[in-house]
Amino acid sequence: MRVLTLLSAAAILSWATWVALAAGGETPAKAEKPGGAKAAPDIKFTDEDDADTGQGGPAAKAGTNPFGEAEASSGRRDAVPGYVELSTGLKIPGKIYTTRAKRLKVFNVQRQLYEYVPVPAIKRMEAVVEWERLEKEWRFKEAGNPEKIFTGRSYPARQLAWKIVLRNDHEIMGHVLGQPLYVEHNGKAEQFLFSKRTKGAIGQTLDDLSYLKSIVFGPVAYDLAVEELKAKAEAAGKQGGEKPAP
């Protein structure tokens, strides 16, 4: 049995409370600061969640492409409505979940430890660009010679961290490494892969290297993204262009 470890005296949150939250219950109450002010509880999700339960569920595809399709997995009780937003500005609505019986594995850069956060406990996630640049391509001058020379070509590279805001407004800053996220809409699921560092092809620019920019959870966010897609479809229809998929 997994155990949710809460280490701050200011946050006395029971396991039963978080189970209710995952099922769509009320957000846990905030702790009181001296003087009556409220502060978000100091939470650590430090129980390891790497065991394979054998329950199946969508698996991450091979390769480093962060965008792709995955088999839909309807009926997931841990799926949360919302949308993901790409750096291009496109919002994709749907039911959001990760691999079955898994949590998001986050390396907390402030505490220098791994935390395992259940998707239903998250309010939103925002990508933070730690650095981005055009990297030079180098090659060995000749076989057996350790000297490298610049080829004159370059490729875009970017490193991301994630600011994770829980439903009780507690914040975690960290890296989510190589874990898939699925967004299911109209019976189809798209796959996105969290990566600390991504790079593009030779000759591409930073603008060509799109990335997952933010994730917002909740029915209001879902409805907002659906309406935005409908508006784009109507605008494209008036112009005689191709309609984007709803």
Number of C-alpha atoms within 10 A of each C-alpha: 4 9 11 19 14 18 15 12 11 16 18 16 20 12 14 10 14 19 13 13 16 20 14 14 11 13 16 18 15 19 19 14 11 8 6 8 9 12 17 19 23 17 21 19 18 19 15 15 16 11 8 10 9 8 7 10 14 18 16 20 15 6 7 12 13 19 15 13 15 19 15 19 17 13 7 13 11 18 22 25 22 26 29 26 18 15 14 13 12 15 23 21 29 28 23 27 27 23 16 18 16 19 20 21 22 23 20 20 13 9 12 9 12 20 23 20 22 19 21 24 20 22 18 21 20 18 20 16 14 12 11 15 14 18 15 13 14 14 11 13 13 10 7 7 8 10 11 12 12 12 12 8 13 19 18 21 19 21 17 23 24 23 18 22 18 21 18 18 16 16 18 23 20 25 23 21 16 16 18 22 25 28 25 26 17 10 10 15 23 19 25 24 22 22 21 17 17 18 19 19 12 14 11 16 16 15 10 12 17 18 21 21 20 20 22 24 24 17 16 13 18 22 16 14 23 19 13 17 20 15 14 16 18 15 14 14 13 11 10 9 11 11 16 13 8 16
